[in-house]
Amino acid sequence: MDELDRHLINRLQHGLPLVPRPWEALAEELDSQPELLRQRLQALLDDGSLTRFGPMFDIERLDGAFTLAALSVPEPRFEQVAAQLQALTEVAHNYRREHAWNMWFVLACETPGGIASTIRHIESMTGLPVLNLPKEETYHVGLHLPV
C-alpha cells in the first residue's frame, strides 16, 4: 500500500463527492486520474485490503427491516451452519465471536415481517434457536479509521 492508496482510503471513508462526475472530482482532489483511482480501489478490494465499497442505505426508510442476530453453534457444525447462512440472501454478513453465542449475523429484509419469517426459517434449517437483537434506537456516529 502506497501513499496514494492511503489517501484514497482515507478520503473514501467520507464518501464520494456528490457531483455529476464524482471520480473526476476525487481525482482532482487527490491530484490523480479517475481511472487510476478506480483501478487502485479495485486492487485494494481484490487483495482483501478492503472488503467492501458501496453505498449505505437506510433500509427502514425504504420500508425494509434489519436486525442483529446470533446463534450458539456447536463447534463441529460451525462451518456448515456458516455456509447455510451465507446462502441466504437476507444475511448481510456473519462472523465468529468468542462467546457462547458464537455466530453473529445481520438480517436485512424487504419488509419488517421478513425478519420473523427468516428467523423461523433459520431455526428450522439449523435446528438452533436464534437470538434476535433488534435495534432500539438509531445513533449516527461518524467513524473514520485513518490509514
Sequence and secondary structure as in RCSB ss.txt:
>XXXX:A:sequence
MDELDRHLINRLQHGLPLVPRPWEALAEELDSQPELLRQRLQALLDDGSLTRFGPMFDIERLDGAFTLAALSVPE
PRFEQVAAQLQALTEVAHNYRREHAWNMWFVLACETPGGIASTIRHIESMTGLPVLNLPKEETYHVGLHLPV
>XXXX:A:secstr
  HHHHHHHHHHTT   SSSSHHHHHHHHTTS HHHHHHHHHHHHHTTS S       GGGGT EEEEEEE   G
GGHHHHHHHHHT TTEEEEEE SSSS EEEEEEESSHHHHHHHHHHHHHHHS   EEE   S          
